[in-house]
Amino acid sequence: MNWKQIAVPIAALVIFGLFWEFLVWVNGWPNYKMASPSDLWPAFWKFRWLFLEYGWDTLWRTVAGLVLAVILGVFLGMIMGLSRIMRDALYPLLVGFNAIPKATVVPIIALLFVGQHDMNTILIAFLISFFPIAVSVAIGLSTLEPEYRDILASLGASRFTIFWKIALPKTLPEFFGALKVAVTLAFIGTNLMEIVEPHGRGLGHLFDSGKISADYPLMFAVLIALALMGILLYYVVVAIEKVFAGWAERAPT
Amino acid sequence: MDKPLIEIKGVRHAYQTQTGQLPVLDGLVLSVPEGGFSAVVGPSGCGKSTLTRLVAGLLKPDEGEVWLHGELVRGPKSVVGMAFQNPVLLEWRTILQNVMLPLEIVPTKMSRKEREDRALHLLALVGLEGFEDKRPSELSGGMRQRASLCRAIVHKPEVLILDEPFAALDAFTREDLWQTMHAVKAEEPFTGVLITHDLREAIFLADEIVVLSGRPARTQYVMDVHLKGPRDIEHLYTPKSADALNILRHQIQIAQGRAPAGEATQ
């Protein structure tokens, strides 16, 4: 990685921040209409311990939901990718389920498992983010060219060997593509639970407190904190992808 | 003639489609002696690829029998090597690791070092020395096909099945690969079946050419090429080859239903 790859995104962020500050200043917006970046620092500083504590709550629950989404998403994707019947059976169910706005699922989950806040939050993060993973793995597996199977099958390799040596690695680029989408979705899920069903934990709760106490810079600060955590997790996924599916990246020609 | 290594006796096979059964092979007969190399030609969609899958044990015929080395084929066996039009190399492996793939499946007594040496030897044989650590995406189409060929023979299969392996290559690369095939066969003798659309390729590579009829395919015509072993590319431009080419072309027209049967010149 050369300096440009780090400097360019940082420069873009700085320019964006300056433009934002400028926009608020030019329009003379009060901070209850649109907080400016310079309002955010005091808000961060004032609630720094809450940001750390609640940020951690949000982060670990998001990651837990994501891990669950990966495990079950890959499992579902495998079933659908390897069996035509399961694909026909499960697709409409999954699409239908995914079409339900998750905000409506939040109260149902909260009622189902009253008081289990951690579990509820993880569950919503999982529910909102497993779909792209399942679909991409299913498509990756079901579009495997028959020749790939034949070169191993003709040697008497078992279905598992073919899956392990060919189908699985071949699906990895699609899987990571979906995981990048799932990361941001999982954050939405976590915060949905924290905001809609407040239980005094997580950045969503901090946002809610800002709303109740009319502390608009705090609300914006929470959004920025969420964005930063999203970026952080996204690049963690990129780093893992480089290790396991770096081969899919072509050298620039 | 030696005892046939591959023997296909009156095979019939049909695919299930929405409109009913689609017979692709009916009354197919083929026999290849040990060390022989037969080319199978025929009109498009006449079931040539189905034939390869039958020999490899990936499909069971509805009727008839496929025998390999005096044994009835009931399922996939590790005695077969396959190469296709699509080289199907694994992008996440180096060329060397790709070539060594069958040795991870087939039981072998070779040590890791011996396996690697064998793969390197084959890569050198097809002219890919120095490319063993490259990724498939870094190689040209012809080079990938060469690597795919190495993978097909690395485990010393008794039968090599080539399903139009050179069809997607340009004419010059294809002729290069034909010569490579002869070089490989001289060093690593195999019994082979070559599916092809290219009559010149069949004449240049095979000992025997089998023309299949249109669907459902049966063995329509068998030509003995009368040449054993390596040959020069000039051989393709002799009057004898031109005659053979004409006969084959005529047979294909019969198979396509564009010429009446019976007036074949031989």
Interface residues (C-beta under 8 A of the other chain):
Chain A: E145 E147 Y148 D150 I151 L152 A153 S154 L155 G156 A157 T161 K165 I166 P169 K170 L172 A245 W247 A248 R250 A251
Chain B: R53 A56 G57 L58 G75 P76 K77 S78 V80 G81 M82 F84 N86 V88 L90 E91 W92 L101 P102 E104 I105 V106 R135 S137 E138 R151 H155 I161
